[in-house]
């Protein structure tokens, strides 16, 4: 059985960096954002339905989904957001399950940025790991990474769960305010914990059975 740890956190919290550190221990990472990008690239499985549902303006000249266009409409029109989710979520769910089931590592990290907000994929997850940081740090990271204004970043953050809501939902929390070395130490500690929870020895050999079927 697949022992799945759900990873979530606000924009700019450092989910991808933390996932990379777990990956260095040989842990499989299934990232729903990456899957969504694959589905909405040129030739992606979601593109015919997106074109049909939102029109030609939702598609760039090269065939991929127009993220600026979709971002504008989903932030202002809840019905558009639901229509996009109705297209993407079943496809993401199917692909996530396939990748989790095919993983060879003792446990799998399933990265779901809006896990707390939507509950999406919650029933597939044994534990929730929150990657957290101060909101001021989130703002600086996202502005630096995406060249967005402070107002734009705060508008994105306003659509997400609060820190207290995410903390209440989490089983484990990594505070990512500091250096990569500090983050690495926290990841290493949780890796050992997750090996124990997944009933494995340090050499990766399964010595017990995970009794609750996830898929």
C-alpha positions as CSV (number, residue, x, y, z in Angstrom):
1,X,0.0,0.0,0.0
2,X,1.1,3.5,-0.7
3,X,1.8,5.7,2.4
4,X,1.1,9.2,1.2
5,X,2.1,12.4,3.0
6,X,0.2,15.5,1.7
7,X,2.4,18.6,1.5
8,X,0.8,22.0,1.4
9,X,1.5,25.7,2.2
10,X,0.9,29.2,1.1
11,X,2.3,30.7,-2.0
12,X,6.0,31.4,-1.5
13,X,6.3,29.1,1.5
14,X,9.0,26.9,0.0
15,X,7.1,23.7,-0.8
16,X,9.2,22.9,-3.9
17,X,12.4,23.5,-2.0
18,X,11.3,21.2,0.8
19,X,10.1,18.6,-1.6
20,X,13.5,18.6,-3.3
21,X,15.2,17.9,0.0
22,X,13.0,14.9,0.6
23,X,13.7,13.8,-2.9
24,X,17.4,13.8,-2.1
25,X,16.6,10.9,0.4
26,X,15.1,9.0,-2.5
27,X,11.5,9.9,-1.8
28,X,9.1,10.1,-4.7
29,X,7.4,13.5,-5.2
30,X,4.0,13.8,-6.9
31,X,3.3,17.5,-7.5
32,X,-0.2,18.4,-8.6
33,X,1.0,21.8,-9.9
34,X,3.5,20.0,-12.2
35,X,0.7,17.7,-13.3
36,X,-1.6,20.7,-14.0
37,X,1.1,22.3,-16.1
38,X,1.5,19.1,-18.1
39,X,-2.2,18.9,-18.7
40,X,-2.4,22.5,-19.9
41,X,0.7,22.7,-22.1
42,X,0.4,22.5,-25.9
43,X,-1.2,19.1,-26.6
44,X,-2.1,18.5,-23.0
45,X,-5.1,16.4,-22.2
46,X,-7.1,19.3,-20.7
47,X,-6.6,21.7,-23.6
48,X,-9.6,20.6,-25.8
49,X,-12.0,21.0,-22.9
50,X,-10.4,24.4,-21.9
51,X,-10.8,25.7,-25.5
52,X,-14.4,24.5,-25.7
53,X,-15.2,25.9,-22.2
54,X,-13.5,29.2,-22.3
55,X,-12.9,30.0,-26.0
56,X,-9.9,30.9,-28.1
57,X,-8.6,33.6,-25.7
58,X,-7.9,30.9,-23.2
59,X,-5.3,29.4,-25.5
60,X,-1.9,30.9,-26.4
61,X,-0.7,30.9,-30.0
62,X,1.6,28.0,-29.3
63,X,-1.3,25.9,-28.0
64,X,-0.8,26.1,-24.2
65,X,-3.4,27.5,-21.8
66,X,-3.1,31.3,-21.4
67,X,-2.4,31.6,-17.7
68,X,-2.8,35.4,-17.6
69,X,-6.2,35.1,-19.1
70,X,-7.4,32.3,-16.9
71,X,-5.9,34.0,-13.8
72,X,-8.0,37.1,-14.5
73,X,-11.3,35.4,-14.9
74,X,-11.0,32.8,-12.1
75,X,-10.1,35.5,-9.6
76,X,-13.2,37.5,-10.5
77,X,-15.7,34.8,-11.5
78,X,-16.3,31.9,-9.1
79,X,-18.3,30.1,-11.7
80,X,-15.4,30.2,-14.1
81,X,-13.1,28.9,-11.3
82,X,-15.5,25.9,-10.7
83,X,-15.7,25.2,-14.5
84,X,-11.9,25.1,-14.7
85,X,-11.6,22.8,-11.6
86,X,-14.3,20.5,-13.1
87,X,-12.0,20.1,-16.1
88,X,-8.7,19.8,-14.3
89,X,-9.4,18.0,-11.0
90,X,-10.5,14.6,-12.4
91,X,-7.5,14.5,-14.7
92,X,-5.1,15.5,-11.8
93,X,-6.7,13.0,-9.5
94,X,-6.3,10.2,-12.0
95,X,-2.6,11.0,-12.8
96,X,-1.8,11.6,-9.1
97,X,-3.1,8.1,-8.2
98,X,-1.1,6.5,-11.0
99,X,2.1,8.2,-9.9
100,X,1.6,7.4,-6.2
101,X,0.9,3.8,-7.0
102,X,3.9,3.4,-9.2
103,X,6.3,5.0,-6.7
104,X,9.1,2.8,-5.3
105,X,10.0,4.8,-2.2
106,X,8.9,3.9,1.3
107,X,6.5,6.8,1.3
108,X,5.3,9.4,-1.2
109,X,5.0,13.2,-0.9
110,X,1.9,14.4,-2.7
111,X,2.2,18.2,-3.1
112,X,-1.3,19.9,-3.1
113,X,-0.9,23.7,-2.7
114,X,-4.6,24.3,-2.0
115,X,-5.2,21.1,0.1
116,X,-6.7,23.0,3.1
117,X,-8.8,25.4,1.0
118,X,-10.4,22.8,-1.3
119,X,-9.9,19.4,0.4
120,X,-8.8,18.2,-3.0
121,X,-7.2,14.7,-2.7
122,X,-7.6,14.8,1.1
123,X,-9.0,11.3,1.3
124,X,-5.8,9.9,-0.4
125,X,-3.5,11.3,2.3
126,X,-2.4,9.7,5.6
127,X,-0.8,12.9,7.1
128,X,-0.6,16.6,6.2
129,X,2.8,18.3,6.2
130,X,2.6,22.1,6.2
131,X,5.5,24.2,4.9
132,X,5.0,27.5,6.6
133,X,6.7,30.9,6.8
134,X,6.0,34.5,7.9
135,X,3.7,36.4,5.5
136,X,6.3,39.1,4.9
137,X,8.7,36.4,3.7
138,X,6.1,35.0,1.4
139,X,5.5,38.4,-0.1
140,X,9.2,38.9,-0.8
141,X,9.8,35.5,-2.3
142,X,6.8,35.7,-4.6
143,X,7.6,39.2,-5.8
144,X,11.2,38.2,-6.5
145,X,10.2,35.0,-8.2
146,X,7.3,36.2,-10.4
147,X,8.0,39.9,-10.7
148,X,4.5,40.7,-9.2
149,X,3.6,43.8,-7.3
150,X,3.0,43.6,-3.6
151,X,-0.7,44.3,-4.2
152,X,-0.9,41.4,-6.7
153,X,0.9,39.0,-4.2
154,X,-1.5,40.0,-1.4
155,X,-4.5,39.5,-3.7
156,X,-3.3,35.9,-4.3
157,X,-2.6,35.3,-0.6
158,X,-6.1,36.6,0.3
159,X,-7.6,33.8,-1.8
160,X,-5.7,31.2,0.3
161,X,-6.3,29.8,3.8
162,X,-4.9,31.8,6.7
163,X,-1.8,30.5,8.5
164,X,-3.9,29.6,11.5
165,X,-6.3,27.5,9.3
166,X,-3.4,25.7,7.7
167,X,-1.7,25.0,11.1
168,X,-5.0,23.6,12.5
169,X,-5.2,21.1,9.6
170,X,-1.6,20.0,9.7
171,X,-0.1,16.9,11.4
172,X,3.4,18.2,11.0
173,X,4.9,21.7,10.4
174,X,8.1,22.9,8.9
175,X,8.9,26.5,9.5
176,X,10.8,27.8,6.5
177,X,11.8,31.3,7.7
178,X,15.6,30.8,7.7
179,X,18.5,29.2,5.9
180,X,18.5,26.1,3.7
181,X,20.5,24.4,6.4
182,X,17.7,24.9,8.9
183,X,15.2,23.6,6.4
184,X,17.4,20.6,5.7
185,X,17.6,19.6,9.3
186,X,13.8,19.7,9.7
187,X,13.4,17.6,6.6
188,X,15.9,15.0,7.8
189,X,14.0,14.7,11.1
190,X,10.7,14.3,9.5
191,X,12.1,11.8,7.0
192,X,13.1,9.5,9.8
193,X,9.7,9.9,11.4
194,X,7.9,9.1,8.1
195,X,10.1,6.0,7.6
196,X,8.9,4.8,11.0
197,X,5.3,5.6,10.2
198,X,5.5,3.8,6.9
199,X,6.9,0.7,8.7
200,X,10.3,0.7,7.1
201,X,13.9,0.3,8.2
202,X,16.5,2.8,7.5
203,X,17.7,0.8,4.5
204,X,14.3,1.2,2.9
205,X,13.2,-2.4,3.3
206,X,9.5,-2.7,4.2
207,X,9.1,-4.6,7.5
208,X,5.5,-4.0,8.2
209,X,2.2,-3.6,6.4
210,X,0.4,-0.3,6.0
211,X,-3.0,-1.6,6.7
212,X,-5.1,1.3,5.5
213,X,-5.6,1.2,1.8
214,X,-5.3,4.6,0.2
215,X,-6.1,3.7,-3.4
